[in-house]
Amino acid sequence: MSQPFNDIQQVEMAIKAAQKMVGQATMSMNPEQLETATNALNDAKNQLHEATKYEMSGELGAYSHDLIEKLESQLEKAKDEE
């Protein structure tokens, strides 16, 4: 496997992990879980940002950006309801 493929896989895994954490945190409304989800989402955003600099673009990059924006919105709404 090539290095760019591994980087893209890492970004996808980070986004999936953040998605799961955001879902759990917004259901439980636990402040610690909300913070952990925020950190996971920020990590995924940073990985995506780095990947788009080099090899991740097109539909996959756009989809990933959209998904992260939706997760951010979901997390912010949950924090506002806290």
C-alpha positions in Angstrom: 0.0 0.0 0.0 1.1 3.5 -0.7 1.6 6.2 2.0 -1.2 8.5 0.7 -3.7 5.6 0.9 -2.7 5.0 4.5 -3.1 8.8 5.3 -6.6 8.7 3.7 -7.5 5.7 5.8 -6.3 7.4 8.9 -8.5 10.4 8.2 -11.5 8.2 7.5 -11.0 6.3 10.8 -10.5 9.6 12.7 -13.8 11.0 11.3 -15.6 7.7 12.1 -14.3 7.7 15.6 -15.3 11.4 16.1 -18.7 10.6 14.6 -19.3 7.8 17.2 -18.0 10.0 20.1 -20.2 12.9 19.1 -23.2 10.6 18.9 -22.6 9.1 22.3 -21.8 12.5 23.9 -24.9 14.2 22.5 -27.1 11.4 23.7 -25.7 11.3 27.2 -25.1 15.1 27.5 -22.2 14.2 29.8 -19.8 17.2 30.0 -16.7 15.0 30.0 -18.0 13.1 27.0 -18.8 16.3 25.2 -15.2 17.5 25.8 -13.8 14.2 24.6 -15.9 14.4 21.5 -14.8 17.9 20.9 -11.1 16.8 21.1 -11.8 13.9 18.7 -13.5 16.1 16.3 -10.6 18.6 16.4 -8.1 15.8 15.8 -10.1 14.6 12.8 -10.3 18.2 11.4 -6.6 18.6 11.8 -5.9 15.3 10.0 -8.3 16.1 7.2 -6.6 19.6 6.8 -3.2 18.0 6.5 -4.4 15.3 4.1 -6.1 17.9 1.8 -2.8 19.7 1.5 -1.2 16.7 -0.2 -3.5 14.0 -1.6 -7.1 14.1 -0.3 -9.4 16.1 -2.5 -12.4 15.8 -4.8 -15.5 14.1 -3.6 -14.0 12.3 -0.7 -12.4 15.6 0.7 -15.7 17.5 0.2 -17.7 14.7 1.8 -15.3 14.6 4.8 -15.5 18.4 5.2 -19.3 18.3 5.1 -19.5 15.5 7.7 -17.1 17.3 10.0 -19.2 20.5 9.7 -22.4 18.5 10.6 -20.7 16.9 13.6 -19.5 20.3 14.8 -23.0 21.7 14.5 -24.4 18.7 16.4 -21.9 19.1 19.2 -22.4 22.8 19.5 -26.2 22.4 19.8 -25.6 19.8 22.5 -23.3 22.1 24.4 -25.8 24.9 24.2 -28.5 22.7 25.8 -26.2 21.7 28.6 
